[in-house]
Amino acid sequence: KIHQQRGLFVEQFHVIGAGGIGLAIATSLYKAGKQVLLIENNPEKIAFCKTHGAMVDNQSFPINIEAFENWAPCPNVVNILCVKCYNNDEILKKTNDQSLLFPIQNGFDELLTSKPLIGEGIASFISECRPKKTIAAITRSGKLHLGPIQPWTNMPLLFELKTALRQGGIDSHLVAWSLPYKNTKLMYNAAISPLTSAGGFENSALLKPGKLRTFFFQLLLENYAILKASNQPMGTIGPFHPDKVAWLLTHKWVGESMAPFFRPSLKKTYCSMFHDVMGGVTEIENYNGYLSRLAKTSKLPSPLNDLALKVITQMASERSTGNAHWLNAILDAF
């Protein structure tokens, strides 16, 4: 089921998850004059927000916040899911087919495939949140692509959402279909996240010359090959389409010569999985696990994804921080 041409002129939004992306979205909608309610399950974040507000890039906004346990979806209110995929189950238990759901997530979650989403967002910007506080900072600029899960559906409502977010300062773009952009984001995330999480370092380290960069490029190529073999559409996020990225990486000297130019944009940025492994639960099944399963349907090998999946799963089971031991467990098997 897909919501068709309904909910126009929506003024109320529930933003579920007061992390980096959730705070960026909530404050943007607030600046656009919309009614916004943050939903969060961390009591320290809730207390901080009630006292200090929601803060992004040193600007504070008096946005209301409510504990998730007390939250219930309301008719004609758009619920924007800015949580990890592993939180979806408990959220979906509170919703029904009439709930207006709009996830902004990176991984692929089978739980959402049967839900009547009004669309979804794919963020190429990075917003990082301080632990236990509703304080976030945009550490890497980028776009937010908004689109329907089936081409050209719910476009008026999504146009409204795009317009409001753009008015609030987010570089939002309406696309005819979200899947191509979600696939491309997965291609990148499923290479960046496991490696930086295993090593315990910032994203820019992936582009330093050496074995790590070689593995990173090979993992990107494997992700691309899986998506291509499965006939998955891909869109352009960043300066190049994935087809061009794959060509550059296949021509080794070209890819290596360009790496230094992209490295500064990744300085002091971290993937969210970096911290999740210490909590014992990650989205690795929604990233590399999804690609491994997709590869099997196309009878394609996925050794690098399988390896990343194995190591990150082990790290999470031990609640370990990233270090040289875990990184070598990946690189030495390469």
C-alpha positions as CSV (number, residue, x, y, z in Angstrom):
1,K,0.0,0.0,0.0
2,I,1.1,3.5,-0.8
3,H,-0.3,6.8,0.5
4,Q,-1.8,8.6,-2.5
5,Q,-2.2,12.4,-2.7
6,R,-3.1,12.7,1.0
7,G,-1.9,14.6,3.9
8,L,-1.3,17.8,1.9
9,F,-0.3,20.9,3.8
10,V,1.1,18.9,6.7
11,E,2.1,21.2,9.5
12,Q,3.0,18.7,12.3
13,F,6.0,16.4,12.5
14,H,7.2,13.8,15.0
15,V,11.0,13.3,14.6
16,I,11.8,10.0,16.2
17,G,15.4,9.9,17.4
18,A,17.3,12.9,18.8
19,G,20.7,11.9,17.3
20,G,22.7,13.9,14.7
21,I,20.3,13.5,11.8
22,G,17.2,13.8,13.9
23,L,18.3,17.1,15.4
24,A,19.3,18.5,12.0
25,I,15.8,17.6,10.6
26,A,13.9,18.7,13.7
27,T,15.6,22.1,13.9
28,S,15.2,22.6,10.1
29,L,11.5,22.0,10.2
30,Y,11.2,24.3,13.3
31,K,12.9,27.1,11.5
32,A,10.5,26.6,8.6
33,G,7.6,27.3,11.0
34,K,6.4,23.7,11.4
35,Q,5.1,22.1,14.7
36,V,7.8,19.7,15.7
37,L,8.0,17.1,18.5
38,L,11.2,15.2,19.2
39,I,10.8,11.6,20.3
40,E,13.7,10.0,22.3
41,N,14.3,7.1,24.7
42,N,17.4,8.4,26.4
43,P,16.3,10.2,29.7
44,E,19.5,12.3,29.8
45,K,18.9,13.6,26.3
46,I,15.3,14.3,27.2
47,A,16.3,16.3,30.4
48,F,18.9,18.2,28.5
49,C,16.6,19.2,25.7
50,K,13.9,20.4,28.1
51,T,16.5,22.6,29.8
52,H,18.7,23.7,26.9
53,G,16.7,23.0,23.8
54,A,17.8,21.3,20.6
55,M,21.1,22.6,19.3
56,V,22.7,22.4,15.9
57,D,25.9,24.3,15.0
58,N,25.7,26.4,18.1
59,Q,22.1,27.5,17.5
60,S,19.5,26.4,20.1
61,F,15.8,25.9,19.5
62,P,13.0,25.4,22.0
63,I,11.7,22.2,20.5
64,N,9.4,20.0,22.6
65,I,10.6,16.5,23.4
66,E,8.7,13.4,24.6
67,A,9.9,10.0,25.9
68,F,9.4,7.2,23.4
69,E,7.5,5.1,25.9
70,N,4.8,7.8,26.1
71,W,4.6,8.5,22.4
72,A,1.8,7.5,20.1
73,P,1.5,8.4,16.4
74,C,-1.3,10.8,15.5
75,P,-3.4,11.1,12.3
76,N,-2.0,13.5,9.7
77,V,1.3,13.9,11.5
78,V,4.4,12.8,9.5
79,N,6.6,10.5,11.6
80,I,10.3,10.9,10.5
81,L,12.3,7.9,11.6
82,C,15.8,9.2,12.3
83,V,16.9,6.0,14.2
84,K,19.0,3.0,13.4
85,C,17.4,0.1,11.6
86,Y,17.6,-2.0,14.7
87,N,15.2,0.4,16.4
88,N,12.5,0.0,13.7
89,D,10.7,-3.0,15.3
90,E,9.7,-1.2,18.5
91,I,8.6,1.8,16.5
92,L,6.5,-0.2,14.0
93,K,4.7,-1.9,16.9
94,K,3.1,1.4,17.7
95,T,2.1,2.4,14.2
96,N,-0.5,1.1,11.7
97,D,-1.3,1.4,8.0
98,Q,-2.7,4.9,8.6
99,S,0.5,6.2,10.1
100,L,2.6,8.5,7.9
101,L,6.1,7.1,8.0
102,F,9.2,8.7,6.5
103,P,12.5,7.0,7.4
104,I,15.9,8.7,6.9
105,Q,18.1,5.7,7.3
106,N,21.2,4.2,5.6
107,G,20.7,0.4,5.8
108,F,18.0,-1.9,4.2
109,D,15.5,-3.2,6.7
110,E,13.1,-5.9,5.5
111,L,10.6,-4.8,8.3
112,L,9.9,-1.6,6.3
113,T,9.3,-3.3,2.9
114,S,5.7,-4.1,3.8
115,K,4.9,-0.8,5.4
116,P,3.0,2.1,3.6
117,L,5.9,4.6,3.7
118,I,5.2,8.0,2.2
119,G,8.8,8.0,1.0
120,E,12.3,8.1,2.4
121,G,15.3,10.3,2.7
122,I,19.0,9.6,1.9
123,A,21.4,12.0,3.6
124,S,24.9,12.6,2.2
125,F,25.7,15.2,4.9
126,I,27.1,14.1,8.3
127,S,25.6,15.4,11.5
128,E,27.3,14.2,14.7
129,C,25.6,14.3,18.1
130,R,27.3,14.6,21.5
131,P,26.6,11.7,23.9
132,K,23.6,12.2,26.2
133,K,22.9,15.7,24.9
134,T,20.8,17.2,22.2
135,I,23.8,19.0,20.7
136,A,24.8,18.3,17.1
137,A,27.2,19.7,14.5
138,I,27.2,19.3,10.7
139,T,30.7,17.9,10.2
140,R,30.4,17.3,6.5
141,S,28.1,19.2,4.2
142,G,25.9,17.4,1.6
143,K,22.4,16.9,0.3
144,L,19.2,15.2,1.4
145,H,17.5,13.3,-1.4
146,L,13.8,12.8,-0.8
147,G,11.8,10.4,-2.9
148,P,9.0,7.8,-2.9
149,I,9.6,4.1,-2.5
150,Q,7.7,3.5,-5.8
151,P,8.4,5.9,-8.6
152,W,6.4,9.1,-8.8
153,T,4.0,8.4,-5.9
154,N,3.2,10.9,-3.1
155,M,5.0,13.6,-4.9
156,P,2.9,16.6,-3.7
157,L,3.4,15.6,0.0
158,L,7.1,15.0,-0.6
159,F,7.4,18.3,-2.4
160,E,6.0,20.0,0.7
161,L,8.5,18.3,3.0
162,K,11.4,19.1,0.7
163,T,10.3,22.8,0.6
164,A,10.1,23.0,4.4
165,L,13.5,21.4,4.9
166,R,15.1,23.7,2.4
167,Q,13.5,26.7,4.0
168,G,15.0,25.5,7.3
169,G,18.5,25.3,5.8
170,I,18.9,21.7,4.6
171,D,20.0,21.3,1.0
172,S,17.0,19.0,0.1
173,H,16.3,17.6,-3.4
174,L,13.1,15.8,-4.5
175,V,13.7,12.8,-6.7
176,A,11.3,10.5,-8.6
177,W,12.5,7.4,-6.8
178,S,14.5,6.9,-3.6
179,L,15.9,3.5,-4.3
180,P,18.8,4.5,-6.7
181,Y,20.1,6.9,-4.1
182,K,19.7,4.5,-1.2
183,N,21.6,1.9,-3.2
184,T,24.5,4.3,-3.9
185,K,24.6,5.3,-0.2
186,L,24.8,1.7,0.8
187,M,27.6,1.0,-1.7
188,Y,29.7,3.7,0.2
189,N,28.5,3.0,3.8
190,A,29.1,-0.8,3.5
191,A,32.7,0.0,2.7
192,I,33.4,2.9,5.1
193,S,31.5,1.7,8.2
194,P,33.0,-1.7,8.9
195,L,36.6,-0.6,8.2
196,T,36.6,2.6,10.3
197,S,34.7,0.7,13.1
198,A,37.2,-2.1,13.1
199,G,40.1,0.2,13.1
200,G,38.7,2.8,15.5
201,F,39.7,5.8,13.4
202,E,38.1,8.7,11.4
203,N,36.9,8.2,7.9
204,S,39.7,10.1,6.2
205,A,42.2,7.3,7.2
206,L,40.7,5.1,4.5
207,L,42.3,7.3,1.9
208,K,45.9,7.1,3.2
209,P,48.2,5.2,0.9
210,G,48.6,1.5,1.9
211,K,46.9,-1.8,2.4
212,L,43.9,-0.3,4.0
213,R,43.1,2.0,1.1
214,T,43.6,-0.9,-1.3
215,F,41.1,-3.0,0.7
216,F,38.7,-0.1,0.9
217,F,38.7,0.3,-2.9
218,Q,38.2,-3.4,-3.4
219,L,35.3,-3.5,-1.1
220,L,33.7,-0.6,-2.9
221,L,34.1,-2.5,-6.2
222,E,32.6,-5.6,-4.7
223,N,29.6,-3.6,-3.4
224,Y,29.2,-2.1,-6.9
225,A,29.5,-5.5,-8.6
226,I,26.8,-7.0,-6.3
227,L,24.4,-4.1,-7.0
228,K,25.0,-4.2,-10.7
229,A,24.6,-8.0,-10.9
230,S,21.3,-7.7,-9.1
231,N,20.1,-5.0,-11.5
232,Q,19.8,-2.5,-8.7
233,P,19.4,1.1,-9.9
234,M,22.0,3.6,-8.6
235,G,21.9,7.4,-8.5
236,T,24.6,10.1,-8.2
237,I,25.6,11.1,-4.7
238,G,28.7,13.3,-4.7
239,P,30.6,14.3,-7.8
240,F,30.4,11.0,-9.7
241,H,27.9,8.3,-10.5
242,P,28.8,4.8,-9.2
243,D,29.6,3.7,-12.8
244,K,32.3,6.4,-12.9
245,V,33.6,5.6,-9.4
246,A,34.0,1.9,-10.4
247,W,35.8,3.0,-13.6
248,L,38.2,5.1,-11.6
249,L,38.9,2.4,-9.0
250,T,39.4,-0.2,-11.8
251,H,42.1,2.1,-13.3
252,K,44.2,1.9,-10.1
253,W,46.5,4.8,-10.8
254,V,43.6,7.2,-11.5
255,G,41.8,6.3,-8.3
256,E,45.0,6.6,-6.2
257,S,45.9,9.9,-7.7
258,M,42.5,11.3,-6.8
259,A,42.3,10.0,-3.3
260,P,44.3,12.9,-1.7
261,F,41.8,15.4,-3.1
262,F,38.8,13.7,-1.4
263,R,40.6,13.0,1.9
264,P,40.2,16.5,3.4
265,S,36.4,16.3,3.2
266,L,36.4,13.2,5.4
267,K,38.6,14.8,8.1
268,K,37.2,14.6,11.7
269,T,34.1,12.6,10.5
270,Y,33.1,9.3,11.9
271,C,30.5,6.7,11.0
272,S,27.8,6.0,13.5
273,M,28.8,2.3,13.7
274,F,32.0,3.4,15.2
275,H,30.2,3.9,18.6
276,D,27.6,1.2,18.1
277,V,30.0,-1.8,18.4
278,M,30.7,-0.8,22.0
279,G,26.9,-1.0,22.7
280,G,26.7,-4.5,21.4
281,V,24.3,-3.9,18.5
282,T,25.0,-2.5,15.0
283,E,23.4,-2.1,11.5
284,I,26.0,-4.5,10.0
285,E,23.2,-6.9,8.9
286,N,21.5,-4.0,7.2
287,Y,24.7,-3.0,5.4
288,N,27.0,-5.9,4.5
289,G,24.6,-8.6,5.5
290,Y,22.1,-7.2,3.0
291,L,24.7,-7.1,0.3
292,S,25.8,-10.7,1.1
293,R,22.2,-11.9,0.8
294,L,21.8,-9.9,-2.4
295,A,24.9,-11.5,-3.9
296,K,23.6,-15.0,-3.1
297,T,20.5,-14.3,-5.2
298,S,22.7,-13.5,-8.1
299,K,25.1,-16.4,-7.4
300,L,27.9,-13.9,-7.0
301,P,30.7,-14.3,-4.4
302,S,30.9,-11.7,-1.7
303,P,34.1,-12.6,0.3
304,L,34.9,-9.1,1.5
305,N,31.4,-8.4,2.7
306,D,31.2,-11.7,4.4
307,L,34.5,-11.0,6.2
308,A,33.4,-7.5,7.3
309,L,30.1,-9.0,8.5
310,K,32.0,-11.7,10.6
311,V,34.4,-9.3,12.2
312,I,32.0,-6.5,13.1
313,T,29.5,-9.1,14.5
314,Q,32.3,-10.5,16.7
315,M,33.3,-7.0,17.9
316,A,29.7,-6.2,18.8
317,S,29.3,-9.5,20.7
318,E,32.4,-8.5,22.8
319,R,31.4,-4.8,23.0
320,S,34.9,-4.0,21.8
321,T,36.4,-0.7,20.6
322,G,38.0,-0.6,17.3
323,N,41.8,-1.3,17.3
324,A,44.6,-2.7,15.3
325,H,43.7,-6.3,16.2
326,W,40.3,-6.1,14.6
327,L,41.5,-4.2,11.6
328,N,44.2,-6.7,11.0
329,A,41.6,-9.5,11.3
330,I,40.1,-8.0,8.1
331,L,43.2,-6.9,6.2
332,D,45.3,-10.0,6.9
333,A,42.6,-12.2,5.4
334,F,42.7,-10.1,2.2
